[in-house]
Amino acid sequence: MDNAWAKMFDFGPQILEVVIRCVLVYGFLLVAFRLAGKRELGQMTPFDLVLILVISNSVQNAMVGEHQSVTAGLLAAATLFALNMVVGAVRGSSHRAQALLEGTPTALIKDGEALVANLRHEGISREELEAAVREHGLAEIADVDLAMLEIDGSISVIRFEGESARRTRRRFRALKTRPM
């Protein structure tokens, strides 16, 4: 029985190896999910859930290698928590870091017209956009003043506030201040 307990907590001198493996895997996944785009981070489909589960299982061995002790697993978890705290601190330190790590919102509709290039870039179909507009209680894209794909993958929609607001906003946007 003593041998089983010793084996469960035996880790050996490879502490640094596990930490480095965790840093590499965390960095790779951070970049991969960032490159996947905001749309992938929004509302999860069953396919997204399966992807996350499979990824977590596939990188587990990459993080701890041949070490199967409780100590190695706890060290890997502690390293991931620490990395997440560091990334959070870096993200909160500047707007540039936040934009790099999280991205920026993308306009999808402006002044009642879909921005086709932005839809294409974000991988959103017109049908998906129309569904999001309806979810916000509007009948059609022309009723929307502004729709944004937020950094968390959700779509926020601001409706026109009557015909006078539509005219005022267009007139206001046409006025640009010039430096003297």
Buried (B, 14 or more C-beta within 10 A) or exposed (E): EEEEEEEEEBBEEBBEBBBEBBBEBBEEBBEEEBEEBBBBBBEEEEEBEEBEEEBEEEBEEEBBEEBEBEBBBEBBEEBBEBBEEEBEEEBEEEEEBBEEBBBEBBEBBBBBEBBEEBBEEBEBEEEBBBEBBEEBEBEEBBBBBBBBBBBEBEBEBEBBEEEEEBEEBEEEEEEEEEEE
